Amino acid sequence: MVKSIKHLTQESILNFGKLEDDFFENPEQIAEYVIGITKELYKVRLLMIKESLEAMNQMLKESGKRRAYWIVEKDHEKELIISLGNVIFTKMLLPIN
C-alpha cells in the first residue's frame, strides 16, 4: 500500500491541482475536469489492488504450509480484468504435477 499512498501524495495531488487550474481557466470544460479526476482516482485504486495482490502473493510465498508441499518455480505477470480496469501484478508460478 506504500506505493499507492506515495503515488497519491506525490503525483495524484499534483494532477488534481493541474486539473482544477485548467477547469478554473475553462469552466465550460467541466466534463474534461470530471473525467480527469475520475481517471486519476482509478489509477490509485488499481495501484492499491495491485499492491494488495502482490502482498498476498508474498505471504503465500513465505508460508510454511506452502513450502512443505510446493516449490515456487518462478514469478510471472498475471492480468486480471476487474470492474475498475485491468490489473497487472506479479505472482508466483508453481509447477504442475
N, C-alpha and C positions, 0 to 999 in steps of 0.2 A: 504494500500500500504506500510505501515511502515514495516510489517513483511517481505515482499518480498525484500524491499531495504536492510533491515538488513541481510537477508539471502544472498543477493548478495555480500554485503560488508564483511560479516564475514565468510561465507562458500564457496560461489562460487569462489571468488577471490583466496582463498587458493587452491581450487580444480583445477582452471585454471593453477596456478603455478605448482602444482604437475604434472598435465598432460603435461605441457610444459617441465618440467625437465625430465620426462620419455621419451618424444619424442626426446629431445636432446641426451639422452643416447642411444636411439634405433631409429634412424631416419627412418629405414625401416618400422617402425610400424606407418606410417602416418595415416592409416585408423583408428587405435585404438585412435589416438590423435583426429582426426576429430569427431569420434563417441562420445568420452568422452566430448568434448566441446559441441557438439550438445545436449547430454543428460542433461548436466548441465544447458544449456540455456532453455531447455524445462521445467526443474524443476522451474526455476524462472518465466517463462511465466505462467505456471499453477498456481503457488502460487499467482501471480498478479491477475489472473482471479478469483481465489477463493476469494481473499480479496475483489475484486470489487463486486462480487455476494453477499457476506456477508454484505458489506457496504450498498448495495441497499436494502437488506432484512431489515437491521436495520432502514433505512429511512422509509420503508413501515410500519415497526412495530411502529414507533414513529408518524406516520401520523395521524393527527386529523380526516381526512376523513375516514381512515380505522377504527379508533376507534369508530366512530359514528355507524358503521354497523356490524363490525366484532370483535370478541374477539379471541385473539391468544390462541389456545388450548395448544400447546407445540411446542418446536423446535425439528427438526429431521434432519438427514443427507440425503442429496439428491446427486445423482451421475449423472453428465452429461457427455455424450460421445461427445467430440468435435474433430476437426481435429488434435489438439495437444496432445490429450490423454484424459484420464478420469479425471474429476474434481469432487472432493467430497467436499461439502460445507454444512454448517448448514443453515437451513431456517425454517421459522415459518409454523406451520400447523394450518389451520383454520378449524373449524368444518363444516361438510357438513350439509346443511339444507335440 
